[in-house]
C-alpha cells in the first residue's frame, strides 16, 4: 500500500497487488496451455486436457477474483467523507463514511503458530466510533509482514492530527 496523495485537503491511499495479479494470470495461462496441448494430443488425454482447461481456468479466475483487488481509500476534508473503493475483475464497490465518524487508525496483528517459524503479520484498520458503521474496518483484507501497516497507520493518524482531529496516542 502506498500514499498516492497527501495534501491538507485530501489523503489517498492506494494498493494494487501487481505481484499476485501476474502470478494468478500466469497460473491460469499455464493450465489453459497445458490443457490445450493435452486435448490436441487426442485419445484419452483429450478428457484430461479438457478438465485442465475448465477446472484450471476456473480456479485461476476465482483465485484472481478473490485475492487480487485494487483498493483505494480517500480521506476528503472538503467533502467530509471517507471512501473505501475496491475493484476486482468482476465488480466495483465503494463504501462511504462520514470523516467525522473516524476516530483513528491502528495496526491489527495476528500471531502465527508456531511463532518461532513465522513472523507475526499485520494490516492497517480504521476505527469508526460513531455512525451506522461503527467498528473496525480493514483498509486491506490481507495481512503482511514488515512495516507497511505501521507506516500507513502513522500517515493516517498524522493527517487526522494535522487537521484538528487528534487521534491521540491510540495507534498500536
C-alpha positions in Angstrom: 0.0 0.0 0.0 1.3 3.4 -0.8 0.3 7.1 -0.3 -0.9 8.4 -3.6 -1.7 11.9 -2.4 -1.1 13.7 0.9 -2.4 17.3 0.9 -4.1 19.3 3.6 -7.5 18.7 1.9 -7.1 15.0 0.8 -5.2 11.8 1.7 -5.4 9.0 -0.8 -4.0 5.5 -0.1 -3.8 3.0 -2.9 -3.0 -0.7 -3.2 -2.6 -2.5 -6.5 -1.4 -6.1 -6.0 0.7 -6.5 -9.2 2.6 -9.5 -8.0 -0.4 -11.6 -7.2 -2.2 -10.4 -10.3 0.7 -11.5 -12.5 1.1 -14.8 -10.6 -2.5 -15.8 -10.9 -2.7 -14.8 -14.5 0.3 -16.9 -15.4 -1.0 -19.8 -13.4 -4.3 -19.6 -15.4 -2.5 -19.4 -18.7 -0.2 -22.3 -17.9 -3.1 -24.6 -17.0 -5.0 -23.5 -20.1 -1.9 -24.0 -22.4 -1.2 -27.5 -20.9 -4.9 -28.4 -21.3 -4.8 -27.4 -24.9 -1.7 -29.4 -25.6 -3.3 -32.5 -24.0 -6.6 -32.0 -25.9 -4.6 -31.8 -29.2 -2.8 -35.0 -28.3 -6.1 -36.8 -28.7 -7.1 -40.1 -27.3 -7.6 -40.4 -23.5 -5.5 -37.3 -23.0 -8.3 -35.3 -24.5 -10.5 -35.5 -21.4 -7.6 -34.7 -19.1 -6.8 -31.7 -21.2 -10.4 -30.5 -21.2 -10.7 -30.9 -17.5 -7.4 -28.9 -17.0 -8.8 -26.1 -19.2 -12.1 -26.0 -17.4 -11.0 -26.5 -13.8 -7.6 -24.9 -14.0 -9.0 -21.9 -15.8 -12.0 -21.6 -13.4 -9.8 -21.9 -10.3 -7.4 -19.4 -11.7 -10.1 -16.8 -12.4 -11.7 -17.5 -9.0 -8.4 -17.0 -7.2 -7.8 -13.9 -9.2 -11.2 -12.6 -8.2 -10.8 -13.3 -4.5 -7.2 -12.3 -4.0 -6.5 -9.6 -6.5 -8.3 -6.4 -5.6 -7.3 -2.8 -6.3 -8.1 -0.8 -3.1 -8.2 3.0 -2.8 -9.0 4.8 0.4 -9.8 8.5 0.1 -9.9 10.8 3.1 -11.5 14.1 1.8 -11.6 17.0 4.2 -13.5 19.3 1.8 -16.4 16.8 1.4 -16.1 15.4 4.9 -16.0 11.9 3.6 -14.0 8.7 3.9 -14.4 6.5 0.8 -13.1 2.9 0.6 -13.1 1.7 -3.0 -12.4 -1.9 -4.1 -12.3 -3.2 -7.7 -11.9 -6.7 -8.9 -12.3 -8.3 -12.3 -16.0 -9.0 -11.6 -17.1 -5.7 -10.0 -16.6 -2.4 -8.2 -17.6 -1.5 -4.7 -17.4 1.9 -2.9 -18.3 2.4 0.8 -18.6 5.9 2.0 -18.5 7.1 5.6 -18.5 10.5 7.3 -15.0 11.6 8.1 -16.2 12.8 11.4 -17.1 9.2 12.3 -13.4 8.2 12.0 -11.6 8.0 15.4 -8.2 6.9 14.3 -6.2 4.1 12.5 -4.4 1.3 14.2 -2.5 -1.9 13.4 -4.2 -5.2 13.7 -1.8 -8.1 14.3 -2.2 -11.9 14.1 0.4 -14.2 15.6 1.4 -17.2 13.6 1.8 -20.6 15.2 4.5 -21.8 15.7 5.9 -18.3 16.5 9.5 -19.4 16.0 8.8 -20.4 12.4 6.8 -17.4 11.1 6.7 -13.8 12.0 3.5 -12.1 13.0 1.5 -10.4 10.3 -0.2 -7.0 10.3 -2.7 -4.9 8.5 -4.0 -1.3 9.0 -7.6 -0.8 10.2 -9.7 2.3 10.6 -11.7 2.7 13.8 -15.1 4.4 13.3 -16.5 5.2 16.7 -19.8 6.8 15.5 -22.5 6.3 12.9 -24.2 3.3 11.4 -20.8 1.6 10.6 -19.1 1.9 13.9 -16.4 -0.6 14.4 -13.1 -1.8 12.9 -12.8 -1.5 9.1 -9.6 -3.1 7.5 -8.1 -0.9 4.8 -6.9 -4.1 3.0 -8.0 -7.6 3.7 -4.6 -9.3 3.5 -2.2 -9.4 6.5 1.5 -8.9 5.7 4.9 -8.9 7.4 7.0 -5.8 7.5 6.3 -2.2 8.5 3.8 -1.2 5.8 0.8 -1.4 8.2 2.6 0.8 10.8 3.7 3.3 8.1 0.1 3.6 6.7 -1.4 3.9 10.2 1.1 6.6 11.1 0.3 8.5 7.9 -3.5 8.4 8.5 -3.1 9.4 12.2 -0.7 12.2 11.3 -3.1 13.5 8.6 -6.0 13.4 11.0 -4.0 15.2 13.8 -2.7 17.9 11.4 -6.3 18.8 10.6 -7.8 19.2 14.0 -8.9 15.6 14.5 -6.4 14.4 17.1 -6.2 10.7 17.2 -4.1 10.9 20.4 -1.8 8.1 21.3 -4.2 5.3 20.3 -2.3 3.8 17.5 -0.8 0.4 18.2 
